[in-house]
Amino acid sequence: MAASHTYDDSGGSTASEEPVSGWAIGAIGFAASLLILVGGFQVIAGLAAIIDDQFYVVTRNYAFNLDASVWGWVHLVLGVVLVGTGFGLFARRAWAGVTAIFLAMLSALANFFFIPYYPFWALVVIALDIWIIWALTRPGAIRT
């Protein structure tokens, strides 16, 4: 396809990249909204574990048995970074797209290891992370 042309203030034409489709822009807005939502969920889960160390009860003989407050700090830090990246996606920052995909994968991995502590919650967050990755990997959604 040919490059589209935009006009600068002096009236001259400058070549630019192809325009982004409405579907791609919608996918970015969807992913940014979900990223902020998942980040909020992570912050809530983290604060619950930090404030009350006995809130989460792990199953016996779990191979990755960490103290609940450690998981709380992991979720809190990850949640804050996810929310910040979500706002970066809304602002259409170049770094935010790739960072969001990486953080969504990291969030899904952290919640996979968190399943024995709070199974339903962890599976819901993993599903939302997958939706974020799907939305951001649509053609034209992010530019690197």
N, C-alpha and C positions, 0 to 999 in steps of 0.2 A: 504494500500500500504506500502511497505517496505521503510524505510528511505534510502536516497541516501548517498553515501559515497564520501567524499572529501579527498584529500591527503595533508598533511601538508609538510613543507619543509624537514623534516627528512625522508619522504617517507612512514610514517605510515598512516593508514587509520583512519579517525575520522567520526563518525556518525553525520549527520546533518538533518535538516528538509527537507521535500519534496521540489523539485525545483519548482519555480514559473513559471507558464505557460506564453507563449508569449502573450496571450490575456490579462492576468492580468497585465503584464508589460506595454503593450500598453494602457490599461485603466488608469494606473497610470500616464503615460506621457500625455494622453489626459486630465485627470482631472487636472494635474499640469498646463498645458497650459491654460485651461479654467479658472482655479483659478486665474492665473496671469492676464488674460484678464478681468475677472469680477472685480478683484481688481483695475485694471486700469480704468475701467468704473466707479467704485465707487469713485475713487479719482477725476476723471473729474467732475462727478456730484457734489461732495462735494465742489470742488474749485469753480464751477460755482455759487453755492449758497452762499459761503462765500464772494466771490469777488463782486457779484451783488445780493444784497438781494431781488431785485424785479424780478430776472430772472424767478423764479417759482411762478406761481399764483395758489393758492389753490381755490377749489370750495367752495361755501358758505355752511355754516352749517355742516362742517366736524367735526366729533366727536373728532378726534385726531389732532386738529389744533395746530401745533407747528410753531414757526418762521422758515422761510426758512434757516436762518443761523444756527439754531440748527440742522436741517436736514443735512446741509452741513458738520458740524463737525462730525455728526454720520457717514455719508458716507465716509468722508476723513479718519477717524480713522479705520473704518472697511476695507476700501480699502487697506490701508497700511498693515494691519495685514493679509489680504487675499494674497497680493503679497508676503509677507514674508513666509507665509505658502506654497504657490505655489513653491517657491524656495526650501523649505524644502522637499516637495514631490519629486522634481527633484533629490535631494540629497539622497532620500530614507531614511529619518529620521523616526524613529519609532513614534515619537510624531505627525508628520505631517499628517498622515492618519486620525486619529480620530479627530484631531483639524480641519482638512479641512472639514470633514463632519459636525461638529458642526458649523463652521463659514459659510458654505454654507446654512445651515438651518437658521442661524441668518441673513444672507444677504437676503434670500428669505422673511423672516418675515419683515425685515426693508423695503424692497421694496414693500411688500404688503401694508404697511401703507403709502408708498410714492406714490401709484397709483394716488390719486387725484392731485398731484403736476405735474407729468409727466407720464401719463398712459402708452404710448407705450414703453418708455425706461424702466420703472419699470417691465413691463411684459416680456420684452426680458431678463432682468437680472434674473428674477425669473426662466424663462425657462433654462437659462444657469446654474443656481444654481442646478436645478433638474438634469441636465445632469451630473454635477460634483458628486452629491450624487449617482446617478446610476453607474457612472464609478468606484467610490471608494468602492461600496458595492458588486462588482463582487467577486465571490469566489477566494481567494488567492491574491486579490489586495493589501490588507494591512495586516500587522501582528501586533498584539498587544502584 
